Amino acid sequence: MTLLFLALLLGQPSAARPAPDSLPARPESAAQPGDQHALGEEVIRGEAEVRIDEMKPSLVPPLDPFAPVNDLLTPDSYVIDEPLYTSVDSLTIPQQFTHSSYLRVPLERNFIYGDMMVFLPSFEQRVASWELVVSNSLGEAVRRVTRKGQPPAVITWDGKTDSGEPIAPGEVYSFTFNAFDAERNLTRIPAAPQRVNGLVQRVGDEWVVSMAADQLFLEGSAQLLEAAAPRLDEAANVIKEKLKTQVAVYVYTEQERLSAERGRVLRAELARRLVLPAEALKVAPRFVPGLQPKLSKIEIHIL
């Protein structure tokens, strides 16, 4: 019995008692480097390439260094004169003079430019020959064009007489188209008379702007009509586009005094619309005794 009790007593687990000379256990974080099986802090050393794809915000200030010049040369109320715009630097024009006087003013055209369309003939039968006759208000033929064969789809007239002279503005012209078949039978087609008030033509090395005087002035006076402003603006546009050296203005009336007075008015009006040296604008009165008032005209020769 006693032996059994001792055996049971000895088999019971006893409480662990630290040895008097033993040290407390080290925490895992304090493991020494020499202890390969201990847990502790781990130092990682090395290099790695990292690519950053994040886009950085970019802000470009909305500044146009040419804005002051463009606003000056291309205002909303004008049409830019392209030759000036591309050569303004080479011309070295001071900025204070780069204004509307160098620009073409937008307007509706009143003049005839280049060829004038006269007729659109159409015939069912074969035409052997045809003839176009342009006559003035007196019935005098100023231009006669004769051709053989079928007429073209469009017949144009360059606004010149048989001698090559420009027609007179202010005059009324009538057109007659004559067609002949192989048997010389005539088919005559008249057209409605037309009055030419203004035209722009090239004559030799110069451009000529011709206007009927009654499109600018009251009859018998040097007072401008209200409708004269857009016509003078259009003439100034042509001068700005075609000018090389100078402008010569000829004023034709039946009275010397009237021609001189109208010349002074036109000089002032053109000088207000153009920027030209004084010697580049010349005005010459031309009076023709007995000239019909309807044939009084203004000719601007651009050289």
C-alpha positions as CSV (number, residue, x, y, z in Angstrom):
1,M,0.0,0.0,0.0
2,T,2.7,2.3,1.0
3,L,4.6,1.4,-2.2
4,L,1.6,2.1,-4.3
5,F,1.1,5.5,-2.8
6,L,4.8,6.4,-3.3
7,A,4.6,5.3,-6.9
8,L,1.5,7.5,-7.6
9,L,3.1,10.4,-5.8
10,L,6.3,10.1,-7.9
11,G,4.3,9.9,-11.2
12,Q,2.5,13.3,-10.6
13,P,4.1,16.1,-12.7
14,S,5.8,18.6,-10.5
15,A,5.8,22.4,-11.0
16,A,8.8,23.6,-12.9
17,R,11.2,25.5,-10.7
18,P,13.8,27.7,-12.3
19,A,17.3,26.8,-11.4
20,P,18.9,29.4,-9.2
21,D,21.7,30.0,-11.7
22,S,19.4,30.2,-14.8
23,L,18.6,33.5,-16.6
24,P,15.1,34.5,-17.8
25,A,14.3,33.5,-21.4
26,R,15.2,36.1,-24.1
27,P,12.3,37.5,-26.0
28,E,12.1,36.4,-29.6
29,S,12.8,39.9,-30.9
30,A,16.1,39.9,-29.0
31,A,17.6,36.8,-30.6
32,Q,21.3,36.9,-31.1
33,P,22.8,36.8,-34.5
34,G,24.7,33.6,-33.8
35,D,21.5,31.7,-33.0
36,Q,20.4,30.5,-36.4
37,H,17.2,28.9,-35.2
38,A,16.0,31.9,-33.1
39,L,13.3,34.3,-34.3
40,G,14.0,38.0,-34.5
41,E,14.2,41.1,-36.7
42,E,15.1,40.6,-40.4
43,V,17.0,43.2,-42.4
44,I,16.4,43.2,-46.1
45,R,19.0,44.8,-48.4
46,G,18.9,45.3,-52.2
47,E,17.8,47.5,-55.1
48,A,14.7,47.3,-57.4
49,E,13.6,49.4,-60.4
50,V,10.2,51.0,-60.1
51,R,8.3,52.6,-63.0
52,I,5.8,55.3,-62.1
53,D,3.0,55.6,-64.8
54,E,1.1,58.3,-63.0
55,M,0.7,61.4,-65.3
56,K,1.5,64.7,-63.7
57,P,-0.9,67.6,-64.5
58,S,0.3,70.0,-67.2
59,L,-1.0,73.5,-67.6
60,V,-0.3,75.6,-70.7
61,P,-1.2,79.3,-70.3
62,P,-3.6,80.3,-73.1
63,L,-1.4,83.1,-74.4
64,D,-1.0,84.0,-78.1
65,P,2.1,86.2,-78.7
66,F,0.6,87.3,-82.0
67,A,-2.8,88.2,-80.6
68,P,-2.2,92.0,-80.4
69,V,-1.1,92.1,-84.1
70,N,-3.9,89.8,-85.3
71,D,-6.5,91.8,-83.5
72,L,-5.2,94.9,-85.1
73,L,-4.9,93.5,-88.6
74,T,-8.0,91.3,-88.7
75,P,-10.8,93.1,-86.9
76,D,-14.3,91.7,-87.3
77,S,-15.5,94.6,-89.4
78,Y,-12.9,94.4,-92.1
79,V,-11.6,91.9,-94.7
80,I,-7.8,91.6,-94.4
81,D,-5.7,92.7,-97.4
82,E,-3.6,89.5,-97.8
83,P,-0.6,91.0,-99.5
84,L,-0.3,93.5,-96.7
85,Y,-0.7,90.8,-94.0
86,T,2.1,88.7,-95.4
87,S,4.5,91.6,-96.1
88,V,3.8,93.9,-93.2
89,D,7.2,93.1,-91.5
90,S,9.1,93.7,-94.7
91,L,7.3,96.9,-95.3
92,T,8.2,98.1,-91.8
93,I,5.0,100.1,-91.5
94,P,4.8,101.8,-88.1
95,Q,2.0,100.2,-85.9
96,Q,0.1,103.4,-85.6
97,F,-0.5,103.5,-89.4
98,T,-1.7,99.9,-89.7
99,H,-5.4,100.6,-89.6
100,S,-8.4,100.3,-91.7
101,S,-7.0,102.4,-94.5
102,Y,-4.8,99.4,-95.5
103,L,-7.7,97.0,-95.5
104,R,-10.5,96.2,-98.0
105,V,-13.9,97.2,-96.7
106,P,-16.6,94.5,-97.1
107,L,-19.4,95.6,-99.5
108,E,-21.6,94.5,-102.3
109,R,-20.1,95.1,-105.7
110,N,-21.5,97.7,-108.0
111,F,-18.9,97.5,-110.8
112,I,-18.5,95.0,-113.6
113,Y,-15.2,93.2,-113.4
114,G,-13.6,91.6,-116.5
115,D,-15.9,90.1,-119.2
116,M,-19.6,90.8,-119.3
117,M,-21.9,87.9,-120.2
118,V,-24.1,88.9,-123.1
119,F,-26.0,85.9,-124.4
120,L,-26.8,82.2,-124.0
121,P,-27.9,81.2,-127.5
122,S,-29.8,77.9,-128.1
123,F,-30.9,76.8,-131.5
124,E,-32.6,73.6,-132.7
125,Q,-31.4,73.9,-136.3
126,R,-27.9,74.0,-137.5
127,V,-26.3,77.5,-137.5
128,A,-23.8,78.2,-140.3
129,S,-22.6,81.5,-139.0
130,W,-23.6,84.1,-136.4
131,E,-23.0,87.7,-135.4
132,L,-23.2,89.7,-132.2
133,V,-23.6,93.5,-132.5
134,V,-23.3,95.9,-129.6
135,S,-24.8,99.3,-130.2
136,N,-24.9,102.5,-128.1
137,S,-27.9,104.7,-127.4
138,L,-27.5,106.4,-130.8
139,G,-27.8,103.0,-132.6
140,E,-24.1,103.1,-133.6
141,A,-22.4,99.7,-133.6
142,V,-19.4,99.9,-131.2
143,R,-18.5,96.2,-131.3
144,R,-19.3,93.5,-133.9
145,V,-18.2,89.9,-133.4
146,T,-18.7,87.5,-136.4
147,R,-18.0,83.8,-136.3
148,K,-18.7,80.7,-138.5
149,G,-20.3,77.5,-137.2
150,Q,-22.5,76.8,-134.2
151,P,-22.3,79.5,-131.5
152,P,-20.8,78.6,-128.1
153,A,-23.0,78.0,-125.1
154,V,-22.0,81.3,-123.6
155,I,-20.9,84.4,-125.5
156,T,-19.1,87.1,-123.5
157,W,-18.1,90.6,-124.2
158,D,-15.0,92.3,-122.7
159,G,-16.5,95.7,-122.5
160,K,-14.3,97.2,-125.3
161,T,-15.1,98.7,-128.7
162,D,-13.8,97.4,-132.0
163,S,-10.8,99.8,-131.6
164,G,-10.0,98.3,-128.2
165,E,-11.1,101.3,-126.2
166,P,-13.2,100.7,-123.0
167,I,-16.8,101.6,-123.3
168,A,-18.2,104.7,-121.7
169,P,-19.9,104.3,-118.4
170,G,-23.3,105.9,-118.2
171,E,-24.2,104.9,-121.7
172,V,-27.0,102.5,-122.6
173,Y,-25.9,99.5,-124.8
174,S,-28.1,97.1,-126.7
175,F,-27.2,93.7,-128.1
176,T,-28.5,91.9,-131.2
177,F,-27.7,88.3,-132.0
178,N,-28.0,87.3,-135.7
179,A,-27.8,83.7,-136.7
180,F,-27.7,82.4,-140.3
181,D,-28.4,78.9,-141.6
182,A,-26.7,77.3,-144.6
183,E,-29.3,79.0,-146.9
184,R,-28.4,82.4,-145.3
185,N,-31.8,82.7,-143.7
186,L,-31.6,85.1,-140.8
187,T,-32.8,84.6,-137.2
188,R,-32.5,87.9,-135.2
189,I,-32.7,87.8,-131.4
190,P,-32.5,91.2,-129.7
191,A,-31.6,91.6,-126.0
192,A,-32.9,94.2,-123.5
193,P,-30.7,97.4,-123.5
194,Q,-28.4,97.7,-120.4
195,R,-26.8,100.7,-118.8
196,V,-23.3,100.4,-117.6
197,N,-22.7,102.4,-114.4
198,G,-19.2,101.3,-113.5
199,L,-16.5,98.8,-114.6
200,V,-13.0,97.7,-113.7
201,Q,-10.7,96.8,-116.6
202,R,-7.0,96.3,-117.3
203,V,-5.7,98.5,-120.0
204,G,-2.1,97.8,-120.8
205,D,0.0,98.0,-117.7
206,E,-2.6,99.8,-115.6
207,W,-6.0,99.2,-114.1
208,V,-8.9,101.6,-114.8
209,V,-11.9,102.1,-112.6
210,S,-14.6,104.0,-114.6
211,M,-17.8,105.3,-113.0
212,A,-20.7,107.4,-114.4
213,A,-20.6,110.7,-112.7
214,D,-24.3,110.6,-111.8
215,Q,-23.5,107.6,-109.6
216,L,-21.5,109.9,-107.3
217,F,-22.7,113.5,-107.7
218,L,-25.9,115.4,-108.0
219,E,-26.4,116.5,-111.6
220,G,-24.6,119.7,-112.3
221,S,-23.0,120.0,-108.9
222,A,-20.1,118.7,-106.8
223,Q,-22.3,117.4,-104.0
224,L,-22.0,113.7,-103.3
225,L,-25.0,111.5,-103.3
226,E,-25.8,109.3,-100.3
227,A,-25.2,106.2,-102.5
228,A,-21.7,107.5,-103.4
229,A,-20.0,106.1,-100.2
230,P,-20.1,102.4,-101.1
231,R,-19.0,103.1,-104.6
232,L,-16.0,105.1,-103.4
233,D,-15.3,102.3,-100.9
234,E,-15.3,99.8,-103.8
235,A,-13.0,102.0,-105.8
236,A,-10.6,102.3,-102.8
237,N,-10.6,98.5,-102.5
238,V,-9.5,98.1,-106.1
239,I,-6.7,100.7,-105.5
240,K,-5.5,98.9,-102.4
241,E,-5.3,95.7,-104.3
242,K,-3.8,96.9,-107.6
243,L,-1.6,99.9,-106.6
244,K,2.1,99.9,-107.4
245,T,3.3,103.5,-107.8
246,Q,0.5,106.1,-108.1
247,V,-3.2,106.8,-108.7
248,A,-4.4,109.3,-111.3
249,V,-8.0,110.5,-111.2
250,Y,-9.6,112.2,-114.3
251,V,-12.9,114.0,-113.9
252,Y,-14.8,114.5,-117.2
253,T,-17.6,117.1,-117.4
254,E,-18.8,119.7,-119.8
255,Q,-17.6,122.6,-117.6
256,E,-14.1,123.4,-116.4
257,R,-15.3,124.7,-113.0
258,L,-17.4,121.7,-112.3
259,S,-14.6,119.3,-113.2
260,A,-12.2,121.2,-110.8
261,E,-14.8,121.2,-107.9
262,R,-15.5,117.5,-108.3
263,G,-11.8,116.8,-108.4
264,R,-11.2,118.5,-105.1
265,V,-14.1,116.5,-103.5
266,L,-12.7,113.2,-104.9
267,R,-9.2,113.9,-103.7
268,A,-10.5,114.5,-100.1
269,E,-12.7,111.3,-100.2
270,L,-9.9,109.1,-101.5
271,A,-7.3,110.5,-99.2
272,R,-9.7,109.7,-96.3
273,R,-9.9,106.1,-97.5
274,L,-6.3,105.5,-98.4
275,V,-2.9,106.0,-96.8
276,L,-0.7,107.4,-99.7
277,P,2.1,109.9,-100.0
278,A,0.8,113.2,-101.3
279,E,2.6,112.8,-104.7
280,A,1.1,109.4,-105.2
281,L,-2.5,110.7,-105.6
282,K,-3.0,113.0,-108.6
283,V,-6.4,114.5,-109.7
284,A,-6.8,116.1,-113.1
285,P,-10.0,117.9,-114.3
286,R,-10.9,117.1,-117.9
287,F,-13.7,119.2,-119.4
288,V,-15.2,118.5,-122.8
289,P,-17.4,121.3,-124.2
290,G,-20.8,119.9,-125.3
291,L,-20.4,116.6,-123.4
292,Q,-23.7,115.0,-122.6
293,P,-24.3,115.0,-118.8
294,K,-25.0,111.3,-118.9
295,L,-21.5,110.8,-120.3
296,S,-19.8,112.7,-117.5
297,K,-17.6,110.2,-115.8
298,I,-14.8,109.5,-113.4
299,E,-11.7,107.5,-114.4
300,I,-9.3,106.2,-111.8
301,H,-6.1,105.0,-113.4
302,I,-4.1,102.7,-111.1
303,L,-0.4,102.4,-112.0
